[in-house]
């Protein structure tokens, strides 16, 4: 089966978004300062702390982010208002620095997950579906390419393959019993997501610790943060829309040939 010209164009745009450089490179491009320089400015136990806060933020976001969205597939997403909300929380959090992360990140993550779900809905997804809800969470594991990655390998399909089994089990559990905290399948899935999501979160935290960047304010950094994941979401749910139309294998082959 061959994709029609409009769908090929959509897939090309999706691949550009999904395989573009990651958050650290985008932060460096904007501020002209390598993010790596900021790691030495953070407390020694900061990495463990960021990991715990990230896991907690994802767990809270999953149960609250989509309840305000109604199933209206293909309705245009409201990217601007979500960016404004996350930028505002970043501005407040940036004023208090690393100590405010435990408060700011759960709020920002919930808003971002709602924005991701809004984008999913605009691409024809059914928001009340457990598979869709977990696919929204999956976006947090999509970070784009690092400068050291092989240009010919797909960071996107590699990430999806790594999550496929736990996503399927978690979706089955939610479909049978609902969103129950502490279920092994859901805990494992969120743990896998948080391990990947903590990387860009750390990059965000580090960027705010660098004086030259921190002076620009948490609002700018948070806006760049949500913009990155909105791009990942648009690419991801475009691919999923085409997979529903043509099948996963056909879309992946077309994706790899672009």
ChimeraX attribute file (.defattr): number of C-alpha atoms within 10 A of each C-alpha:
attribute: neighborCount
match mode: 1-to-1
recipient: residues
	/A:1	7
	/A:2	10
	/A:3	15
	/A:4	8
	/A:5	9
	/A:6	9
	/A:7	17
	/A:8	17
	/A:9	12
	/A:10	15
	/A:11	23
	/A:12	17
	/A:13	14
	/A:14	22
	/A:15	21
	/A:16	16
	/A:17	20
	/A:18	27
	/A:19	21
	/A:20	20
	/A:21	17
	/A:22	17
	/A:23	24
	/A:24	24
	/A:25	19
	/A:26	16
	/A:27	20
	/A:28	15
	/A:29	11
	/A:30	12
	/A:31	14
	/A:32	12
	/A:33	16
	/A:34	14
	/A:35	24
	/A:36	13
	/A:37	12
	/A:38	18
	/A:39	18
	/A:40	11
	/A:41	11
	/A:42	14
	/A:43	10
	/A:44	10
	/A:45	8
	/A:46	14
	/A:47	15
	/A:48	11
	/A:49	13
	/A:50	21
	/A:51	20
	/A:52	14
	/A:53	20
	/A:54	27
	/A:55	21
	/A:56	17
	/A:57	21
	/A:58	22
	/A:59	22
	/A:60	15
	/A:61	21
	/A:62	20
	/A:63	14
	/A:64	13
	/A:65	20
	/A:66	21
	/A:67	11
	/A:68	7
	/A:69	14
	/A:70	12
	/A:71	15
	/A:72	14
	/A:73	16
	/A:74	15
	/A:75	14
	/A:76	13
	/A:77	17
	/A:78	12
	/A:79	16
	/A:80	11
	/A:81	12
	/A:82	23
	/A:83	22
	/A:84	15
	/A:85	19
	/A:86	28
	/A:87	23
	/A:88	18
	/A:89	20
	/A:90	26
	/A:91	21
	/A:92	15
	/A:93	23
	/A:94	26
	/A:95	16
	/A:96	12
	/A:97	18
	/A:98	18
	/A:99	11
	/A:100	14
	/A:101	21
	/A:102	17
	/A:103	13
	/A:104	21
	/A:105	23
	/A:106	20
	/A:107	20
	/A:108	26
	/A:109	22
	/A:110	22
	/A:111	23
	/A:112	26
	/A:113	28
	/A:114	22
	/A:115	27
	/A:116	32
	/A:117	29
	/A:118	29
	/A:119	28
	/A:120	30
	/A:121	23
	/A:122	21
	/A:123	23
	/A:124	18
	/A:125	23
	/A:126	19
	/A:127	21
	/A:128	13
	/A:129	14
	/A:130	21
	/A:131	19
	/A:132	19
	/A:133	23
	/A:134	20
	/A:135	24
	/A:136	26
	/A:137	25
	/A:138	25
	/A:139	26
	/A:140	23
	/A:141	24
	/A:142	26
	/A:143	24
	/A:144	24
	/A:145	20
	/A:146	16
	/A:147	12
	/A:148	6
	/A:149	12
	/A:150	10
	/A:151	11
	/A:152	7
	/A:153	12
	/A:154	18
	/A:155	19
	/A:156	20
	/A:157	17
	/A:158	11
	/A:159	18
	/A:160	17
	/A:161	9
	/A:162	12
	/A:163	17
	/A:164	13
	/A:165	12
	/A:166	18
	/A:167	24
	/A:168	15
	/A:169	16
	/A:170	23
	/A:171	22
	/A:172	16
	/A:173	18
	/A:174	19
	/A:175	13
	/A:176	10
	/A:177	9
	/A:178	11
	/A:179	16
	/A:180	12
	/A:181	11
	/A:182	10
	/A:183	13
	/A:184	14
	/A:185	18
	/A:186	23
	/A:187	17
	/A:188	16
	/A:189	22
	/A:190	24
	/A:191	17
	/A:192	18
	/A:193	22
	/A:194	26
	/A:195	15
	/A:196	18
	/A:197	23
	/A:198	21
	/A:199	19
	/A:200	19
	/A:201	21
	/A:202	19
	/A:203	20
	/A:204	20
	/A:205	24
	/A:206	23
	/A:207	26
	/A:208	24
	/A:209	22
	/A:210	20
	/A:211	11
	/A:212	13
	/A:213	22
	/A:214	18
	/A:215	12
	/A:216	14
	/A:217	19
	/A:218	27
	/A:219	22
	/A:220	17
	/A:221	25
	/A:222	26
	/A:223	21
	/A:224	20
	/A:225	25
	/A:226	25
	/A:227	19
	/A:228	22
	/A:229	24
	/A:230	24
	/A:231	19
	/A:232	28
	/A:233	30
	/A:234	21
	/A:235	25
	/A:236	28
	/A:237	25
	/A:238	22
	/A:239	24
	/A:240	21
	/A:241	18
	/A:242	20
	/A:243	15
	/A:244	11
	/A:245	13
	/A:246	14
	/A:247	13
	/A:248	15
	/A:249	10
	/A:250	15
	/A:251	24
	/A:252	16
	/A:253	10
	/A:254	15
	/A:255	17
	/A:256	12
	/A:257	7
	/A:258	10
